[in-house]
């Protein structure tokens, strides 16, 4: 079991106060369910068992439960494998029952987790992983630089943006394709622009650790199925919160329509797939995803009356992910400030081990070096990890022992495949 090295003392104290009562029963104001172990068949459908001990029936004793839950990132109640919410005695809006295995609804400003279901359960991300890819690479890559599409990028199935091997594409255009139409080929091209695919993936995983998203194991930057690739609803909320603090990300993500020149005089129209932007009052961004193994996944961002909420949904019934997110957002806006939070979105780690020197050139990577730019500070003054500081960051993080703590008109038609369907 990996143990959380940060804030454990405070969490142990909180667990000691909270969990003994939970082990016996829940109070009138609290509805907490510690779920049963996962069915074995889920392992073949994008679900991986927790790295730490599963809280399951029969219930553990209070000391055992307290020790485990106190080490969970975000607070002891985030150890639940079921639904966790603190409902007030009066005036409570009913929590929606959505067809998803895991979800989180949180206040981006305060970091309060308002309610959750299996928040640290590990599931396949599908294309929601592209948010982490964007959060990692936007600060590193010059938006005006051009990069050449490689055979690896253009061989992705489905290709999404129809990039052509050997053609040059502007970095900003690829980020728009990545977030608007979930372009799998653009994800690989951007990752390779760091110098190599392996280097880009190392950066992506290092960024997850920097955000304290310890459940994340990224194997492919586009979220297409890969053995061992998982995320959690809680960690996706951490990633979404970071994205909210990046103006460039939000500009790309909220663009409704754009054009991409595939080759001279051959243009593709990009239409944003996230209809939360146009159909939900207050919708400001997000990312949809789907694969056969992961089912539907979603990250949604919405703002009303100065309150910004994050919703993340994993392993959801196909075509129900945005509807489910809307229901959770409606509940969140109605109950924000009325329910006691069940957890906290932790801040990124301190940035001392992250170096802004990004102009490092590896063998044969002159074109990639030209695309790199000096990162800008992100939320809380953090910096995107630069290639030159990768070894230092990996060594530093290695000493940290932690717990898991519609397709739209204007686009070319193509056959559906794993990771690609009419609405994702």
KEPAMI-617044 format. One record per residue (C-alpha): residue in one letter; residue number from 1; chain; x, y, z. Coordinates in Angstrom, 3 decimals. Layout:
<bakols>
a/NUM/A/X/Y/Z
...
</bakols>
This chain:
<bakols>
x/1/A/0.000/0.000/0.000
x/2/A/1.314/3.415/-0.875
x/3/A/0.982/5.953/1.902
x/4/A/0.268/9.652/1.542
x/5/A/3.219/11.655/2.745
x/6/A/1.451/15.002/2.650
x/7/A/-0.999/16.119/5.281
x/8/A/-1.344/12.678/6.869
x/9/A/-1.186/14.015/10.431
x/10/A/-4.111/16.345/9.850
x/11/A/-6.089/13.662/8.048
x/12/A/-5.481/11.145/10.826
x/13/A/-6.913/13.616/13.306
x/14/A/-9.922/14.191/11.095
x/15/A/-10.391/10.467/10.569
x/16/A/-10.265/9.834/14.281
x/17/A/-13.117/12.277/14.753
x/18/A/-15.212/11.182/11.804
x/19/A/-14.719/7.508/11.100
x/20/A/-15.568/5.726/14.356
x/21/A/-19.136/6.891/13.956
x/22/A/-19.184/5.831/10.325
x/23/A/-17.996/2.357/11.161
x/24/A/-21.096/1.784/13.270
x/25/A/-23.693/3.954/11.554
x/26/A/-24.193/7.293/9.819
x/27/A/-25.747/10.371/11.389
x/28/A/-29.107/11.810/10.347
x/29/A/-27.304/14.422/8.287
x/30/A/-24.955/12.059/6.488
x/31/A/-25.492/9.386/3.873
x/32/A/-22.270/7.465/3.298
x/33/A/-22.008/4.120/1.535
x/34/A/-18.848/2.025/1.550
x/35/A/-19.444/-0.175/-1.477
x/36/A/-18.804/-3.834/-2.111
x/37/A/-15.694/-5.113/-3.918
x/38/A/-15.737/-4.690/-7.693
x/39/A/-17.084/-7.572/-9.769
x/40/A/-14.272/-9.507/-11.406
x/41/A/-15.683/-8.904/-14.894
x/42/A/-15.061/-5.160/-14.558
x/43/A/-11.341/-5.725/-14.943
x/44/A/-11.985/-6.337/-18.625
x/45/A/-14.017/-3.167/-18.976
x/46/A/-11.610/-0.411/-18.037
x/47/A/-11.889/-0.772/-14.257
x/48/A/-8.906/-1.538/-12.064
x/49/A/-8.970/-2.395/-8.384
x/50/A/-7.629/0.145/-5.942
x/51/A/-3.962/0.031/-5.156
x/52/A/-4.773/0.436/-1.486
x/53/A/-7.033/-1.763/0.622
x/54/A/-10.638/-1.775/-0.598
x/55/A/-13.116/-0.647/2.034
x/56/A/-15.747/-3.363/1.761
x/57/A/-18.299/-5.256/3.776
x/58/A/-17.950/-6.686/6.318
x/59/A/-16.876/-3.316/7.700
x/60/A/-13.397/-2.974/9.108
x/61/A/-12.909/-1.967/12.696
x/62/A/-12.645/1.743/13.395
x/63/A/-8.829/1.656/13.870
x/64/A/-8.307/-0.218/10.593
x/65/A/-10.715/1.990/8.668
x/66/A/-9.289/5.143/10.198
x/67/A/-5.722/4.220/9.266
x/68/A/-6.658/3.522/5.647
x/69/A/-8.997/6.449/5.111
x/70/A/-6.697/8.965/6.793
x/71/A/-4.143/8.334/4.054
x/72/A/-6.543/9.064/1.180
x/73/A/-5.807/12.203/-0.827
x/74/A/-8.631/14.715/-0.390
x/75/A/-9.872/13.509/2.985
x/76/A/-10.966/10.293/4.710
x/77/A/-14.460/10.236/3.222
x/78/A/-12.854/9.992/-0.211
x/79/A/-12.097/6.381/0.737
x/80/A/-15.701/5.467/0.007
x/81/A/-16.430/3.102/-2.853
x/82/A/-20.066/4.202/-2.788
x/83/A/-21.854/7.548/-2.639
x/84/A/-20.811/10.050/0.002
x/85/A/-22.767/13.234/0.781
x/86/A/-23.665/15.277/3.855
x/87/A/-27.279/16.308/3.427
x/88/A/-28.807/18.980/5.665
x/89/A/-31.817/18.029/7.756
x/90/A/-34.018/20.591/5.979
x/91/A/-34.111/22.004/2.467
x/92/A/-32.028/19.317/0.817
x/93/A/-32.356/18.827/-2.937
x/94/A/-32.340/15.115/-3.767
x/95/A/-28.998/13.900/-5.030
x/96/A/-29.527/12.587/-8.575
x/97/A/-29.013/8.901/-9.245
x/98/A/-26.888/8.926/-12.389
x/99/A/-25.855/5.823/-14.395
x/100/A/-22.133/6.115/-13.716
x/101/A/-19.740/4.038/-11.648
x/102/A/-17.869/7.072/-10.306
x/103/A/-18.317/10.842/-10.188
x/104/A/-17.321/13.980/-8.302
x/105/A/-19.036/17.350/-8.003
x/106/A/-16.802/20.079/-6.549
x/107/A/-16.528/23.837/-6.122
x/108/A/-13.522/24.964/-8.146
x/109/A/-13.056/28.152/-6.147
x/110/A/-13.080/26.729/-2.636
x/111/A/-11.895/23.249/-3.554
x/112/A/-14.768/21.715/-1.604
x/113/A/-15.997/18.333/-2.811
x/114/A/-19.764/18.620/-2.411
x/115/A/-20.559/14.962/-3.080
x/116/A/-18.939/11.991/-4.759
x/117/A/-19.287/8.365/-5.742
x/118/A/-16.245/6.069/-5.643
x/119/A/-14.044/9.161/-6.016
x/120/A/-10.715/7.287/-6.013
x/121/A/-11.902/4.265/-7.979
x/122/A/-9.660/3.692/-10.999
x/123/A/-11.328/3.551/-14.420
x/124/A/-10.347/3.960/-18.042
x/125/A/-10.369/7.672/-18.956
x/126/A/-11.130/7.560/-22.698
x/127/A/-10.714/11.037/-24.203
x/128/A/-11.012/12.914/-20.916
x/129/A/-7.292/12.161/-20.591
x/130/A/-6.760/14.809/-23.279
x/131/A/-7.397/17.450/-20.620
x/132/A/-4.259/16.319/-18.785
x/133/A/-2.368/16.253/-22.089
x/134/A/-3.421/19.833/-22.797
x/135/A/-2.727/21.071/-19.269
x/136/A/0.778/19.613/-19.508
x/137/A/1.723/20.743/-23.009
x/138/A/0.063/24.151/-23.426
x/139/A/2.644/25.892/-21.194
x/140/A/5.516/24.096/-22.965
x/141/A/4.691/24.598/-26.636
x/142/A/4.803/27.829/-28.623
x/143/A/1.249/28.239/-30.002
x/144/A/2.569/29.879/-33.182
x/145/A/5.155/27.202/-33.929
x/146/A/4.583/24.597/-36.637
x/147/A/5.215/20.910/-36.160
x/148/A/5.352/18.119/-38.718
x/149/A/2.847/15.270/-38.468
x/150/A/4.623/11.930/-38.127
x/151/A/3.471/8.484/-39.261
x/152/A/2.791/7.621/-35.613
x/153/A/0.429/10.577/-35.273
x/154/A/-1.399/9.994/-38.535
x/155/A/-1.789/6.258/-37.905
x/156/A/-4.009/6.746/-34.860
x/157/A/-7.413/5.099/-35.229
x/158/A/-9.659/6.947/-35.378
x/159/A/-7.459/9.772/-36.582
x/160/A/-10.064/12.453/-35.768
x/161/A/-8.398/15.441/-37.446
x/162/A/-7.132/13.596/-40.546
x/163/A/-3.610/14.965/-40.225
x/164/A/-1.385/14.093/-43.177
x/165/A/2.097/12.669/-42.718
x/166/A/4.772/15.240/-43.514
x/167/A/2.437/18.238/-43.415
x/168/A/3.126/21.094/-41.014
x/169/A/0.505/22.230/-38.505
x/170/A/0.329/25.171/-36.154
x/171/A/0.440/24.174/-32.498
x/172/A/-2.607/26.312/-31.617
x/173/A/-4.654/24.622/-34.352
x/174/A/-3.731/21.212/-32.974
x/175/A/-4.787/22.181/-29.457
x/176/A/-8.157/23.321/-30.826
x/177/A/-8.547/20.016/-32.658
x/178/A/-7.529/18.146/-29.509
x/179/A/-10.153/19.746/-27.296
x/180/A/-12.943/20.563/-29.759
x/181/A/-13.194/17.317/-31.741
x/182/A/-11.088/15.027/-29.567
x/183/A/-8.431/14.571/-32.237
x/184/A/-6.402/11.460/-31.424
x/185/A/-3.802/12.262/-34.057
x/186/A/-3.349/15.805/-32.748
x/187/A/-2.696/14.425/-29.253
x/188/A/0.214/12.333/-30.510
x/189/A/1.616/15.139/-32.677
x/190/A/1.621/17.540/-29.738
x/191/A/3.195/14.971/-27.444
x/192/A/5.987/14.311/-29.946
x/193/A/6.617/18.056/-30.198
x/194/A/8.348/17.869/-26.808
x/195/A/11.188/15.985/-28.465
x/196/A/9.871/12.445/-28.492
x/197/A/6.733/10.504/-27.682
x/198/A/8.331/8.913/-24.614
x/199/A/9.513/12.269/-23.310
x/200/A/6.075/13.778/-23.792
x/201/A/4.390/10.918/-21.921
x/202/A/6.891/11.292/-19.076
x/203/A/5.972/14.961/-18.846
x/204/A/2.256/14.144/-18.814
x/205/A/2.628/11.660/-15.976
x/206/A/4.933/14.033/-14.076
x/207/A/2.272/16.738/-14.342
x/208/A/-0.274/14.340/-12.853
x/209/A/2.029/13.779/-9.878
x/210/A/2.571/17.508/-9.540
x/211/A/-1.214/17.923/-9.290
x/212/A/-1.289/15.118/-6.700
x/213/A/-3.359/13.046/-9.117
x/214/A/-1.762/9.818/-7.934
x/215/A/-4.454/7.532/-9.392
x/216/A/-3.498/8.554/-12.929
x/217/A/-1.485/6.198/-15.117
x/218/A/-1.274/7.695/-18.615
x/219/A/-0.032/5.419/-21.402
x/220/A/-1.383/7.241/-24.483
x/221/A/-1.969/11.010/-24.663
x/222/A/-5.336/10.609/-26.396
x/223/A/-6.922/8.199/-23.923
x/224/A/-7.391/5.378/-26.412
x/225/A/-7.392/1.966/-24.700
x/226/A/-4.063/0.902/-23.229
x/227/A/-3.233/-1.714/-20.629
x/228/A/-2.922/-0.180/-17.178
x/229/A/-4.187/3.264/-18.214
x/230/A/-6.496/4.578/-15.506
x/231/A/-7.748/7.731/-13.818
x/232/A/-10.146/8.477/-10.980
x/233/A/-13.057/10.914/-10.771
x/234/A/-11.260/12.766/-7.971
x/235/A/-8.029/13.110/-9.935
x/236/A/-9.875/14.320/-13.027
x/237/A/-11.374/17.058/-10.839
x/238/A/-7.838/18.103/-9.832
x/239/A/-6.837/18.227/-13.494
x/240/A/-9.960/20.194/-14.448
x/241/A/-9.283/22.714/-11.694
x/242/A/-5.803/23.282/-13.095
x/243/A/-7.273/23.730/-16.585
x/244/A/-9.678/26.375/-15.312
x/245/A/-6.709/28.495/-14.244
x/246/A/-5.130/28.395/-17.726
x/247/A/-6.592/31.083/-20.029
x/248/A/-5.152/29.428/-23.135
x/249/A/-6.814/26.118/-22.280
x/250/A/-10.169/27.790/-21.757
x/251/A/-9.896/29.660/-25.066
x/252/A/-9.234/26.460/-26.975
x/253/A/-11.835/24.485/-25.049
x/254/A/-14.718/26.967/-25.426
x/255/A/-14.238/27.577/-29.161
x/256/A/-17.447/26.506/-30.906
x/257/A/-16.245/26.338/-34.516
x/258/A/-12.878/26.610/-36.219
x/259/A/-11.043/25.456/-39.336
x/260/A/-7.953/23.323/-39.815
x/261/A/-5.971/23.388/-43.057
x/262/A/-4.970/19.761/-43.610
x/263/A/-2.895/20.620/-46.665
x/264/A/-2.857/23.663/-48.960
x/265/A/-6.455/24.556/-49.879
x/266/A/-7.892/21.515/-48.102
x/267/A/-9.754/22.622/-44.991
x/268/A/-11.664/20.744/-42.322
x/269/A/-14.356/22.411/-40.227
x/270/A/-14.093/21.735/-36.509
x/271/A/-17.309/21.810/-34.468
x/272/A/-17.094/21.540/-30.689
x/273/A/-18.542/18.248/-29.458
x/274/A/-19.260/19.490/-25.924
x/275/A/-22.859/20.664/-26.131
x/276/A/-22.774/21.732/-22.478
x/277/A/-21.351/24.963/-23.922
x/278/A/-24.518/25.775/-25.859
x/279/A/-27.295/23.887/-24.069
x/280/A/-26.537/24.232/-20.377
x/281/A/-26.955/27.609/-18.613
x/282/A/-23.528/28.569/-17.376
x/283/A/-21.586/25.900/-19.259
x/284/A/-18.023/27.095/-19.887
x/285/A/-16.098/24.005/-20.972
x/286/A/-15.242/20.374/-20.549
x/287/A/-14.359/17.213/-22.434
x/288/A/-16.278/14.129/-23.470
x/289/A/-14.920/10.668/-24.069
x/290/A/-15.947/7.142/-24.961
x/291/A/-14.390/3.785/-25.676
x/292/A/-15.918/0.331/-25.592
x/293/A/-13.912/-0.581/-22.486
x/294/A/-14.259/2.710/-20.587
x/295/A/-17.847/3.447/-21.676
x/296/A/-18.769/7.135/-21.494
x/297/A/-16.589/9.569/-19.560
x/298/A/-16.940/13.320/-19.050
x/299/A/-15.456/16.422/-17.472
x/300/A/-17.797/19.426/-17.245
x/301/A/-17.217/23.030/-16.163
x/302/A/-19.989/25.526/-15.393
x/303/A/-20.284/28.924/-13.727
x/304/A/-23.310/30.714/-12.256
x/305/A/-23.424/33.827/-10.088
x/306/A/-19.704/33.729/-9.493
x/307/A/-19.647/30.061/-8.468
x/308/A/-17.672/27.658/-10.677
x/309/A/-18.352/23.945/-10.396
x/310/A/-16.453/20.946/-11.712
x/311/A/-18.142/17.640/-12.463
x/312/A/-16.363/14.468/-13.502
x/313/A/-18.110/11.269/-14.599
x/314/A/-16.510/7.881/-15.298
x/315/A/-17.787/4.540/-16.637
x/316/A/-21.209/5.999/-17.500
x/317/A/-23.956/4.560/-19.677
x/318/A/-23.258/5.570/-23.260
x/319/A/-24.868/8.849/-24.393
x/320/A/-25.837/9.704/-20.803
x/321/A/-22.609/11.334/-19.668
x/322/A/-23.503/14.981/-20.319
x/323/A/-27.072/14.529/-19.081
x/324/A/-25.662/12.979/-15.909
x/325/A/-23.211/15.863/-15.544
x/326/A/-26.016/18.397/-15.960
x/327/A/-28.041/16.716/-13.232
x/328/A/-25.085/16.762/-10.866
x/329/A/-24.315/20.390/-11.716
x/330/A/-27.940/21.372/-11.055
x/331/A/-27.707/19.709/-7.676
x/332/A/-24.349/21.333/-6.989
x/333/A/-25.551/24.848/-7.744
x/334/A/-28.666/24.279/-5.610
x/335/A/-26.748/22.859/-2.650
x/336/A/-23.449/24.762/-2.775
x/337/A/-23.049/26.417/0.613
x/338/A/-25.827/24.287/2.093
x/339/A/-24.036/20.960/2.405
x/340/A/-20.941/20.272/4.420
x/341/A/-18.153/19.213/2.051
x/342/A/-17.107/15.576/2.053
x/343/A/-13.579/16.260/0.863
x/344/A/-11.178/18.792/-0.590
x/345/A/-9.437/19.206/-3.936
x/346/A/-5.820/19.401/-2.840
x/347/A/-3.526/22.023/-4.387
x/348/A/-0.596/21.191/-6.665
x/349/A/2.728/20.414/-5.052
x/350/A/5.219/23.220/-4.584
x/351/A/6.962/24.094/-7.834
x/352/A/10.573/24.186/-6.645
x/353/A/11.385/20.955/-8.485
x/354/A/9.858/22.232/-11.702
x/355/A/12.160/24.116/-14.031
x/356/A/11.048/26.673/-16.614
x/357/A/13.997/26.031/-18.913
x/358/A/12.182/24.297/-21.769
x/359/A/14.554/25.023/-24.595
x/360/A/16.512/21.793/-24.279
x/361/A/17.393/19.989/-27.463
x/362/A/17.682/16.245/-27.646
x/363/A/19.307/14.303/-30.466
x/364/A/17.502/14.881/-33.721
x/365/A/14.875/17.124/-32.134
x/366/A/15.630/20.521/-33.645
x/367/A/12.067/20.926/-34.913
x/368/A/10.696/20.001/-31.514
x/369/A/13.025/22.444/-29.771
x/370/A/11.723/25.226/-32.010
x/371/A/8.181/24.447/-30.877
x/372/A/9.060/24.647/-27.180
x/373/A/8.544/27.839/-25.270
x/374/A/9.304/29.081/-21.764
x/375/A/6.355/28.005/-19.606
x/376/A/4.160/30.582/-17.948
x/377/A/3.105/30.369/-14.297
x/378/A/-0.074/28.421/-13.781
x/379/A/-2.526/28.604/-10.864
x/380/A/-0.760/29.254/-7.590
x/381/A/2.465/30.171/-9.379
x/382/A/3.227/26.618/-10.470
x/383/A/5.211/25.939/-13.630
x/384/A/4.817/23.249/-16.207
x/385/A/7.646/20.747/-15.861
x/386/A/10.316/21.404/-18.449
x/387/A/12.235/18.742/-20.267
x/388/A/15.531/19.798/-18.734
x/389/A/14.157/19.314/-15.192
x/390/A/12.438/16.001/-15.792
x/391/A/15.131/13.872/-14.165
x/392/A/15.176/16.065/-11.046
x/393/A/11.395/15.928/-10.750
x/394/A/11.267/12.163/-11.202
x/395/A/13.893/11.650/-8.513
x/396/A/12.087/14.022/-6.181
x/397/A/8.739/12.403/-6.738
x/398/A/10.262/8.970/-6.409
x/399/A/10.970/9.710/-2.746
x/400/A/7.351/10.618/-2.184
x/401/A/5.434/7.568/-1.057
x/402/A/1.751/8.138/-1.626
x/403/A/-1.530/6.352/-1.521
x/404/A/-4.011/6.364/-4.303
x/405/A/-5.140/8.203/-2.093
x/406/A/-22.370/14.399/-31.990
x/407/A/-20.088/14.294/-34.319
x/408/A/-21.417/17.514/-35.980
x/409/A/-22.122/18.776/-39.509
x/410/A/-19.133/19.995/-41.468
x/411/A/-16.838/17.100/-40.553
x/412/A/-15.974/14.235/-42.832
x/413/A/-17.769/10.991/-42.179
x/414/A/-15.789/8.026/-40.931
x/415/A/-16.595/4.611/-39.497
x/416/A/-17.010/4.359/-35.757
x/417/A/-14.231/2.637/-33.871
x/418/A/-13.119/2.102/-30.316
x/419/A/-12.631/5.561/-28.919
x/420/A/-14.892/7.129/-31.540
x/421/A/-18.675/7.293/-31.795
x/422/A/-21.223/9.716/-33.240
x/423/A/-21.136/11.992/-30.180
x/424/A/-17.514/11.884/-29.064
</bakols>
